[in-house]
Amino acid sequence: MVNISSGRVAFVGAGPGAPDLITVRGLRLLQAADVVIHDSLPGDALLAECSATARVIAVGKRCGLHSATQDEINSILAFEARRSTLVVRLKGGDPGVFGRLGEEIDHLAAEGIPFEIVPGVTAATAAGAESGFPLTHRGKAASVTFLTGHCADGSDQNWSAHVQTGATLCLYMGAKSLPSVAQKLITAGAKRDLPIRLLSKISQPGASDVLTTLQALAKGEVDVAALPTPLIAVVGAVVESPRTTGLIGRIAAFA
């Protein structure tokens, strides 16, 4: 049983899309919540797990389409927590990976509102699992790095440093900038034929899986704009793992 205390917020990772990829703890909290405040990634099947008496509030944010500002979301969380027993803030993937979790818990802490964080399956690990490749592999990649395709402050990544590590690079968000990112990686010293895998709508209907190279992507040979979103790009030798053979049918089955 989940121990529920008064006026509490639980940040729950919904996983990458499939409703059965949420954790058991996360699902129990979702089912027990008085209020559920969710972003645009969790689907209807997962939201159907909410109690019939729960108030469900959508505050989803997608590129260029924001239903609520971050300040508004912070205020809603605090307001609802003060008048409810359990508020669940449902976020796609893992709430601590590019989910603006820090801003929300900082606000709750300043308001004296208790919270807990329930991790979820993030897009990068789900992408590897769905397509049959590991993010690390002896002899190919000893580390993995999660990166955003664009920084909120307009700054850029230190691409040279990332290339030098030899890590598998998992690029979240910024699908439109991927051709530019591919060129920056090449300029920073990455091999032109280094494979990059573009995975869309992981574990969801309409999923797609495109394997290409940095050079092909930089030259515009892949129509990234035509790919469905959300999309994650994984760069590195691991994405060509021979274990992916035979698993593509699983991906195609979602279409």
Backbone hydrogen bonds, N-H to C=O, Kabsch-Sander energy under -0.5 kcal/mol:
donor,donor_aa,acceptor,acceptor_aa,energy
4,I,2,V,-0.8
5,S,3,N,-0.5
7,G,84,S,-1.0
8,R,85,T,-1.7
9,V,114,P,-1.9
10,A,87,V,-3.0
11,F,9,V,-0.6
11,F,116,E,-3.0
12,V,10,A,-0.7
12,V,89,R,-2.3
13,G,118,V,-1.8
14,A,12,V,-0.6
14,A,91,K,-3.7
15,G,93,G,-1.8
17,G,18,A,-0.5
21,L,18,A,-2.0
22,I,19,P,-0.9
23,T,13,G,-0.6
27,L,23,T,-2.4
28,R,24,V,-2.2
29,L,25,R,-2.2
30,L,26,G,-2.3
31,Q,27,L,-2.4
32,A,28,R,-1.4
33,A,29,L,-1.1
33,A,30,L,-0.5
34,D,86,L,-2.2
35,V,86,L,-1.6
36,V,55,R,-2.8
37,I,88,V,-3.0
38,H,36,V,-0.6
38,H,57,I,-2.3
39,D,90,L,-1.6
47,L,43,G,-2.0
48,A,44,D,-1.7
49,E,46,L,-1.8
50,C,47,L,-1.7
51,S,30,L,-0.6
54,A,51,S,-1.3
55,R,34,D,-2.4
56,V,54,A,-0.6
57,I,36,V,-3.3
57,I,55,R,-0.5
59,V,38,H,-2.9
62,R,65,L,-2.3
65,L,62,R,-2.5
67,S,60,G,-2.2
67,S,65,L,-0.5
73,I,69,T,-2.3
74,N,70,Q,-2.5
75,S,71,D,-2.1
76,I,72,E,-2.5
77,L,73,I,-2.5
78,A,74,N,-2.0
79,F,75,S,-2.6
80,E,76,I,-2.8
81,A,77,L,-2.1
82,R,78,A,-1.5
83,R,79,F,-0.7
83,R,80,E,-0.7
84,S,80,E,-0.6
87,V,8,R,-2.8
88,V,35,V,-2.9
89,R,10,A,-2.7
89,R,87,V,-0.6
90,L,37,I,-1.8
90,L,88,V,-0.9
91,K,12,V,-2.7
91,K,89,R,-0.6
93,G,15,G,-3.3
97,V,94,D,-1.8
98,F,96,G,-0.7
101,L,95,P,-0.6
104,E,100,R,-1.2
105,I,101,L,-2.6
106,D,102,G,-2.1
107,H,103,E,-1.5
108,L,104,E,-2.1
109,A,105,I,-2.7
110,A,106,D,-2.1
111,E,107,H,-1.4
112,G,109,A,-1.1
113,I,108,L,-2.7
116,E,9,V,-2.0
118,V,11,F,-3.7
122,T,120,G,-0.6
126,A,122,T,-2.2
127,A,123,A,-2.6
128,G,124,A,-1.9
129,A,125,T,-2.2
130,E,126,A,-2.8
131,S,127,A,-2.1
132,G,128,G,-1.2
133,F,128,G,-2.2
137,H,141,A,-2.3
140,K,137,H,-2.6
141,A,137,H,-2.7
145,T,168,T,-2.9
147,L,145,T,-0.5
147,L,170,C,-3.2
149,G,172,Y,-3.1
151,C,155,S,-0.7
154,G,151,C,-1.8
159,W,157,Q,-1.5
162,H,158,N,-1.8
163,V,159,W,-2.5
164,Q,160,S,-2.2
165,T,161,A,-1.1
166,G,162,H,-0.7
166,G,163,V,-1.0
167,A,162,H,-0.6
168,T,143,S,-2.3
169,L,235,V,-2.2
170,C,145,T,-3.0
170,C,168,T,-0.5
171,L,169,L,-0.6
171,L,233,A,-3.5
172,Y,147,L,-3.4
172,Y,170,C,-0.7
173,M,231,L,-0.6
177,S,174,G,-1.1
178,L,175,A,-1.5
181,V,177,S,-2.6
182,A,178,L,-2.8
183,Q,179,P,-1.8
184,K,180,S,-2.2
185,L,181,V,-2.3
186,I,182,A,-2.0
187,T,183,Q,-2.7
188,A,184,K,-1.8
189,G,186,I,-1.6
190,A,185,L,-2.8
194,L,191,K,-1.7
196,I,212,T,-2.5
197,R,234,V,-2.9
198,L,210,V,-3.1
199,L,197,R,-0.6
199,L,232,I,-2.9
200,S,198,L,-0.5
200,S,208,S,-2.2
201,K,230,P,-2.8
204,Q,201,K,-2.1
206,G,254,F,-1.9
207,A,204,Q,-1.3
208,S,200,S,-1.4
210,V,198,L,-2.5
211,L,209,D,-0.5
212,T,196,I,-2.7
212,T,210,V,-0.5
214,L,194,L,-1.8
215,Q,192,R,-2.4
217,L,213,T,-2.3
218,A,214,L,-2.9
219,K,215,Q,-2.1
220,G,217,L,-1.3
221,E,216,A,-2.6
224,V,222,V,-1.7
226,A,223,D,-1.2
227,L,224,V,-1.6
232,I,199,L,-2.6
233,A,171,L,-2.0
234,V,197,R,-2.5
235,V,169,L,-3.0
236,G,195,P,-2.4
239,V,236,G,-1.4
240,E,237,A,-1.5
241,S,238,V,-1.7
244,T,241,S,-1.9
245,T,242,P,-1.4
247,L,244,T,-2.3
248,I,244,T,-0.7
250,R,247,L,-1.2
251,I,247,L,-1.1
252,A,248,I,-2.8
253,A,249,G,-1.6
254,F,251,I,-1.6
255,A,252,A,-1.4
